[in-house]
Amino acid sequence: MKVLLVSPALRNMDVYQVRARGCMPPLNLMYMAAVLLRGGHEVKIIDLYAEGLSETEFLARAREFGPELADKLGDRGLGDRGRCLNT
C-alpha cells in the first residue's frame, strides 16, 4: 500500500518552538514510516514546514505519489486519518 505521511506547516509557534522545530525532522513520522516500510508498504513523508510548499505544490506532489492512504500529523496527534487524495 502507498502511504503518505504529512507534517504540517506550523504557523502558530512561539520563538522557542520555531528554533526547536527548525532543527528537528518529523521523527514521529519517520518512526511510523520505518514500521510501514518493514511491513512492505511504500511510504513518502512530506514536511510542509521544512519544504515551504504552497497548497497547490503540496497537492500536486501528493497526487503524483498517488497514495492509497494519507495521514497528517496535527497539534493533537494524528488527524485526517484515512483521507485519500484521489480527487
DRENTORKOL-3810 file (N, C-alpha, C; in nm, 4 decimals):
REM DRENTORKOL-3810
@n.u->0.0836; n.v->-0.1171; n.w->0.0000; ca.u->0.0000; ca.v->0.0000; ca.w->0.0000; c.u->0.0889; c.v->0.1246; c.w->0.0000
@n.u->0.0511; n.v->0.2247; n.w->-0.0770; ca.u->0.1230; ca.v->0.3521; ca.w->-0.0796; c.u->0.0660; c.v->0.4432; c.w->0.0291
@n.u->0.1534; n.v->0.4871; n.w->0.1204; ca.u->0.1115; ca.v->0.5673; ca.w->0.2347; c.u->0.1857; c.v->0.7004; c.w->0.2331
@n.u->0.1109; n.v->0.8090; n.w->0.2454; ca.u->0.1679; ca.v->0.9428; ca.w->0.2524; c.u->0.1520; c.v->0.9962; c.w->0.3942
@n.u->0.2634; n.v->1.0373; n.w->0.4556; ca.u->0.2615; ca.v->1.0968; ca.w->0.5886; c.u->0.3008; c.v->1.2429; c.w->0.5738
@n.u->0.2227; n.v->1.3328; n.w->0.6351; ca.u->0.2435; ca.v->1.4759; ca.w->0.6170; c.u->0.2649; c.v->1.5442; c.w->0.7511
@n.u->0.3731; n.v->1.6213; n.w->0.7582; ca.u->0.3985; ca.v->1.7078; ca.w->0.8733; c.u->0.3559; c.v->1.8480; c.w->0.8316
@n.u->0.2568; n.v->1.9073; n.w->0.9014; ca.u->0.2000; ca.v->2.0346; ca.w->0.8559; c.u->0.2957; c.v->2.1529; c.w->0.8716
@n.u->0.2644; n.v->2.2596; n.w->0.7983; ca.u->0.3355; ca.v->2.3859; ca.w->0.8145; c.u->0.2802; c.v->2.4505; c.w->0.9412
@n.u->0.3615; n.v->2.4589; n.w->1.0433; ca.u->0.3164; ca.v->2.5111; ca.w->1.1718; c.u->0.3343; c.v->2.6623; c.w->1.1742
@n.u->0.2252; n.v->2.7341; n.w->1.1823; ca.u->0.2315; ca.v->2.8802; ca.w->1.1728; c.u->0.2157; c.v->2.9496; c.w->1.3069
@n.u->0.1609; n.v->2.8848; n.w->1.4044; ca.u->0.1310; ca.v->2.9496; ca.w->1.5318; c.u->0.2257; c.v->2.9035; c.w->1.6418
@n.u->0.3552; n.v->2.9148; n.w->1.6171; ca.u->0.4522; ca.v->2.8701; ca.w->1.7159; c.u->0.5253; c.v->2.9900; c.w->1.7746
@n.u->0.5614; n.v->2.9796; n.w->1.9019; ca.u->0.6410; ca.v->3.0872; ca.w->1.9606; c.u->0.7873; c.v->3.0708; c.w->1.9185
@n.u->0.8706; n.v->3.1672; n.w->1.9542; ca.u->1.0102; ca.v->3.1706; ca.w->1.9090; c.u->1.0857; c.v->3.0440; c.w->1.9487
@n.u->1.0659; n.v->2.9961; n.w->2.0715; ca.u->1.1346; ca.v->2.8754; ca.w->2.1165; c.u->1.0973; c.v->2.7561; c.w->2.0294
@n.u->0.9677; n.v->2.7408; n.w->2.0027; ca.u->0.9224; ca.v->2.6291; ca.w->1.9210; c.u->0.9781; c.v->2.6377; c.w->1.7797
@n.u->0.9853; n.v->2.7577; n.w->1.7251; ca.u->1.0390; ca.v->2.7749; ca.w->1.5897; c.u->1.1845; c.v->2.7303; c.w->1.5868
@n.u->1.2633; n.v->2.7732; n.w->1.6868; ca.u->1.4039; ca.v->2.7329; ca.w->1.6922; c.u->1.4173; c.v->2.5822; c.w->1.7073
@n.u->1.3385; n.v->2.5232; n.w->1.7952; ca.u->1.3466; ca.v->2.3785; ca.w->1.8190; c.u->1.3012; c.v->2.3017; c.w->1.6951
@n.u->1.1915; n.v->2.3429; n.w->1.6349; ca.u->1.1372; ca.v->2.2735; ca.w->1.5175; c.u->1.2300; c.v->2.2908; c.w->1.3981
@n.u->1.2990; n.v->2.4043; n.w->1.3910; ca.u->1.3850; ca.v->2.4313; ca.w->1.2782; c.u->1.4989; c.v->2.3322; c.w->1.2633
@n.u->1.5358; n.v->2.2654; n.w->1.3714; ca.u->1.6478; ca.v->2.1718; ca.w->1.3627; c.u->1.6040; c.v->2.0276; c.w->1.3864
@n.u->1.4762; n.v->2.0024; n.w->1.3885; ca.u->1.4268; ca.v->1.8679; ca.w->1.4164; c.u->1.3412; c.v->1.8161; c.w->1.3013
@n.u->1.3782; n.v->1.7048; n.w->1.2433; ca.u->1.2908; ca.v->1.6434; ca.w->1.1422; c.u->1.1687; c.v->1.5826; c.w->1.2118
@n.u->1.0648; n.v->1.5501; n.w->1.1380; ca.u->0.9457; ca.v->1.4905; ca.w->1.1991; c.u->0.9731; c.v->1.3444; c.w->1.2401
@n.u->1.0394; n.v->1.3284; n.w->1.3537; ca.u->1.0808; ca.v->1.1947; ca.w->1.3989; c.u->0.9629; c.v->1.1001; c.w->1.4144
@n.u->0.8503; n.v->1.1524; n.w->1.4632; ca.u->0.7327; ca.v->1.0668; ca.w->1.4813; c.u->0.6907; c.v->1.0040; c.w->1.3485
@n.u->0.6909; n.v->1.0842; n.w->1.2421; ca.u->0.6544; ca.v->1.0298; ca.w->1.1110; c.u->0.7616; c.v->0.9359; c.w->1.0585
@n.u->0.8868; n.v->0.9646; n.w->1.0906; ca.u->0.9959; ca.v->0.8772; ca.w->1.0468; c.u->0.9855; c.v->0.7401; c.w->1.1142
@n.u->0.9481; n.v->0.7375; n.w->1.2420; ca.u->0.9284; ca.v->0.6103; ca.w->1.3112; c.u->0.8127; c.v->0.5327; c.w->1.2491
@n.u->0.7030; n.v->0.6047; n.w->1.2216; ca.u->0.5878; ca.v->0.5386; ca.w->1.1588; c.u->0.6255; c.v->0.4840; c.w->1.0218
@n.u->0.7010; n.v->0.5630; n.w->0.9444; ca.u->0.7427; ca.v->0.5196; ca.w->0.8115; c.u->0.8291; c.v->0.3945; c.w->0.8189
@n.u->0.9182; n.v->0.3884; n.w->0.9185; ca.u->1.0056; ca.v->0.2712; ca.w->0.9331; c.u->0.9233; c.v->0.1444; c.w->0.9554
@n.u->0.8220; n.v->0.1546; n.w->1.0386; ca.u->0.7367; ca.v->0.0379; ca.w->1.0666; c.u->0.6596; c.v->-0.0010; c.w->0.9404
@n.u->0.6065; n.v->0.0985; n.w->0.8707; ca.u->0.5317; ca.v->0.0701; ca.w->0.7483; c.u->0.6214; c.v->0.0086; c.w->0.6410
@n.u->0.7435; n.v->0.0603; n.w->0.6274; ca.u->0.8377; ca.v->0.0043; ca.w->0.5299; c.u->0.8698; c.v->-0.1414; c.w->0.5608
@n.u->0.8890; n.v->-0.1705; n.w->0.6882; ca.u->0.9149; ca.v->-0.3104; ca.w->0.7276; c.u->0.7976; c.v->-0.4008; c.w->0.6941
@n.u->0.6787; n.v->-0.3422; n.w->0.6941; ca.u->0.5584; ca.v->-0.4177; ca.w->0.6606; c.u->0.5351; c.v->-0.4299; c.w->0.5108
@n.u->0.6288; n.v->-0.3772; n.w->0.4317; ca.u->0.6179; ca.v->-0.3916; ca.w->0.2875; c.u->0.5447; c.v->-0.2792; c.w->0.2164
@n.u->0.5166; n.v->-0.1705; n.w->0.2860; ca.u->0.4440; ca.v->-0.0592; ca.w->0.2253; c.u->0.5415; c.v->0.0408; c.w->0.1627
@n.u->0.4936; n.v->0.1138; n.w->0.0654; ca.u->0.5703; ca.v->0.2233; ca.w->0.0060; c.u->0.5282; c.v->0.3505; c.w->0.0783
@n.u->0.6254; n.v->0.4253; n.w->0.1317; ca.u->0.5938; ca.v->0.5396; ca.w->0.2177; c.u->0.6651; c.v->0.6649; c.w->0.1683
@n.u->0.5945; n.v->0.7772; n.w->0.1759; ca.u->0.6533; ca.v->0.9076; ca.w->0.1451; c.u->0.6170; c.v->1.0030; c.w->0.2590
@n.u->0.7153; n.v->1.0829; n.w->0.3011; ca.u->0.6918; ca.v->1.1861; ca.w->0.4018; c.u->0.7072; c.v->1.3214; c.w->0.3342
@n.u->0.6106; n.v->1.4095; n.w->0.3550; ca.u->0.6215; ca.v->1.5475; ca.w->0.3096; c.u->0.6181; c.v->1.6353; c.w->0.4345
@n.u->0.7244; n.v->1.7120; n.w->0.4541; ca.u->0.7351; ca.v->1.8028; ca.w->0.5679; c.u->0.7073; c.v->1.9442; c.w->0.5175
@n.u->0.5831; n.v->1.9886; n.w->0.5334; ca.u->0.5423; ca.v->2.1188; ca.w->0.4803; c.u->0.6151; c.v->2.2337; c.w->0.5485
@n.u->0.6506; n.v->2.2172; n.w->0.6747; ca.u->0.7244; ca.v->2.3223; ca.w->0.7462; c.u->0.8631; c.v->2.3401; c.w->0.6844
@n.u->0.9340; n.v->2.2324; n.w->0.6625; ca.u->1.0707; ca.v->2.2392; ca.w->0.6111; c.u->1.0746; c.v->2.2774; c.w->0.4633
@n.u->0.9781; n.v->2.2280; n.w->0.3861; ca.u->0.9815; ca.v->2.2491; ca.w->0.2423; c.u->0.9128; c.v->2.3773; c.w->0.1971
@n.u->0.8273; n.v->2.4332; n.w->0.2820; ca.u->0.7599; ca.v->2.5578; ca.w->0.2483; c.u->0.6759; c.v->2.5507; c.w->0.1221
@n.u->0.6098; n.v->2.4390; n.w->0.1001; ca.u->0.5289; ca.v->2.4212; ca.w->-0.0203; c.u->0.3977; c.v->2.4976; c.w->-0.0098
@n.u->0.3527; n.v->2.5504; n.w->-0.1227; ca.u->0.2188; ca.v->2.6086; ca.w->-0.1269; c.u->0.1183; c.v->2.4943; c.w->-0.1273
@n.u->-0.0068; n.v->2.5263; n.w->-0.1079; ca.u->-0.1100; ca.v->2.4221; ca.w->-0.1094; c.u->-0.1141; c.v->2.3534; c.w->-0.2463
@n.u->-0.1005; n.v->2.4323; n.w->-0.3520; ca.u->-0.1014; ca.v->2.3777; ca.w->-0.4878; c.u->0.0158; c.v->2.2838; c.w->-0.5102
@n.u->0.1357; n.v->2.3244; n.w->-0.4655; ca.u->0.2546; ca.v->2.2404; ca.w->-0.4808; c.u->0.2414; c.v->2.1110; c.w->-0.4005
@n.u->0.1895; n.v->2.1247; n.w->-0.2781; ca.u->0.1699; ca.v->2.0060; ca.w->-0.1945; c.u->0.0733; c.v->1.9079; c.w->-0.2605
@n.u->-0.0419; n.v->1.9584; n.w->-0.3049; ca.u->-0.1410; ca.v->1.8701; ca.w->-0.3660; c.u->-0.0873; c.v->1.8040; c.w->-0.4919
@n.u->-0.0108; n.v->1.8778; n.w->-0.5708; ca.u->0.0479; ca.v->1.8196; ca.w->-0.6923; c.u->0.1444; c.v->1.7070; c.w->-0.6564
@n.u->0.2283; n.v->1.7305; n.w->-0.5567; ca.u->0.3246; ca.v->1.6272; ca.w->-0.5170; c.u->0.2532; c.v->1.5059; c.w->-0.4572
@n.u->0.1514; n.v->1.5328; n.w->-0.3765; ca.u->0.0772; ca.v->1.4225; ca.w->-0.3147; c.u->0.0052; c.v->1.3393; c.w->-0.4204
@n.u->-0.0591; n.v->1.4062; n.w->-0.5129; ca.u->-0.1307; ca.v->1.3326; ca.w->-0.6184; c.u->-0.0354; c.v->1.2564; c.w->-0.7086
@n.u->0.0825; n.v->1.3138; n.w->-0.7325; ca.u->0.1835; ca.v->1.2460; ca.w->-0.8145; c.u->0.2262; c.v->1.1141; c.w->-0.7498
@n.u->0.2382; n.v->1.1149; n.w->-0.6174; ca.u->0.2735; ca.v->0.9925; ca.w->-0.5444; c.u->0.1581; c.v->0.8921; c.w->-0.5506
@n.u->0.0348; n.v->0.9416; n.w->-0.5468; ca.u->-0.0830; ca.v->0.8552; ca.w->-0.5579; c.u->-0.1049; c.v->0.7637; c.w->-0.4393
@n.u->-0.1117; n.v->0.8181; n.w->-0.3179; ca.u->-0.1273; ca.v->0.7314; ca.w->-0.2007; c.u->-0.2649; c.v->0.6667; c.w->-0.1926
@n.u->-0.2658; n.v->0.5492; n.w->-0.1331; ca.u->-0.3921; ca.v->0.4831; ca.w->-0.1025; c.u->-0.4410; c.v->0.5276; c.w->0.0353
@n.u->-0.3473; n.v->0.5786; n.w->0.1157; ca.u->-0.3784; ca.v->0.6273; ca.w->0.2498; c.u->-0.2909; c.v->0.7477; c.w->0.2764
@n.u->-0.3511; n.v->0.8541; n.w->0.3301; ca.u->-0.2740; ca.v->0.9741; ca.w->0.3661; c.u->-0.3108; c.v->1.0127; c.w->0.5084
@n.u->-0.2118; n.v->1.0586; n.w->0.5835; ca.u->-0.2362; ca.v->1.0984; ca.w->0.7214; c.u->-0.1541; c.v->1.2217; c.w->0.7515
@n.u->-0.2145; n.v->1.3131; n.w->0.8246; ca.u->-0.1495; ca.v->1.4376; ca.w->0.8613; c.u->-0.1311; c.v->1.4401; c.w->1.0121
@n.u->-0.0144; n.v->1.4806; n.w->1.0564; ca.u->0.0100; ca.v->1.4954; ca.w->1.1985; c.u->-0.0378; c.v->1.6335; c.w->1.2391
@n.u->-0.1309; n.v->1.6393; n.w->1.3315; ca.u->-0.1840; ca.v->1.7665; ca.w->1.3770; c.u->-0.1367; c.v->1.8005; c.w->1.5168
@n.u->-0.1896; n.v->1.9093; n.w->1.5696; ca.u->-0.1496; ca.v->1.9556; ca.w->1.7021; c.u->-0.1813; c.v->1.8543; c.w->1.8116
@n.u->-0.2834; n.v->1.7756; n.w->1.7924; ca.u->-0.3248; ca.v->1.6804; ca.w->1.8954; c.u->-0.3009; c.v->1.5368; c.w->1.8536
@n.u->-0.2059; n.v->1.5152; n.w->1.7685; ca.u->-0.1774; ca.v->1.3795; ca.w->1.7237; c.u->-0.2261; c.v->1.3590; c.w->1.5820
@n.u->-0.2577; n.v->1.2372; n.w->1.5483; ca.u->-0.2951; ca.v->1.2060; ca.w->1.4115; c.u->-0.4369; c.v->1.2511; c.w->1.3819
@n.u->-0.4513; n.v->1.3160; n.w->1.2687; ca.u->-0.5823; ca.v->1.3609; ca.w->1.2251; c.u->-0.5993; c.v->1.3302; c.w->1.0783
@n.u->-0.7180; n.v->1.3518; n.w->1.0263; ca.u->-0.7475; ca.v->1.3256; ca.w->0.8853; c.u->-0.7101; c.v->1.1831; c.w->0.8453
@n.u->-0.7201; n.v->1.0892; n.w->0.9389; ca.u->-0.6810; ca.v->0.9512; ca.w->0.9131; c.u->-0.7632; c.v->0.8908; c.w->0.8001
@n.u->-0.6920; n.v->0.8299; n.w->0.7075; ca.u->-0.7591; ca.v->0.7576; ca.w->0.6011; c.u->-0.8069; c.v->0.8438; c.w->0.4863
@n.u->-0.7731; n.v->0.9697; n.w->0.4869; ca.u->-0.8209; ca.v->1.0585; ca.w->0.3817; c.u->-0.7399; c.v->1.0349; c.w->0.2534
@n.u->-0.8091; n.v->1.0132; n.w->0.1450; ca.u->-0.7416; ca.v->0.9883; ca.w->0.0174; c.u->-0.7308; c.v->1.1162; c.w->-0.0630
@n.u->-0.6320; n.v->1.1236; n.w->-0.1483; ca.u->-0.6100; ca.v->1.2426; ca.w->-0.2309; c.u->-0.6429; c.v->1.2143; c.w->-0.3772
@n.u->-0.7330; n.v->1.1251; n.w->-0.4003; ca.u->-0.7649; ca.v->1.0843; ca.w->-0.5367; c.u->-0.8724; c.v->1.1722; c.w->-0.5999
@n.u->-0.8905; n.v->1.2940; n.w->-0.5477; ca.u->-0.9957; ca.v->1.3805; ca.w->-0.6029; c.u->-0.9368; c.v->1.4807; c.w->-0.6981
END
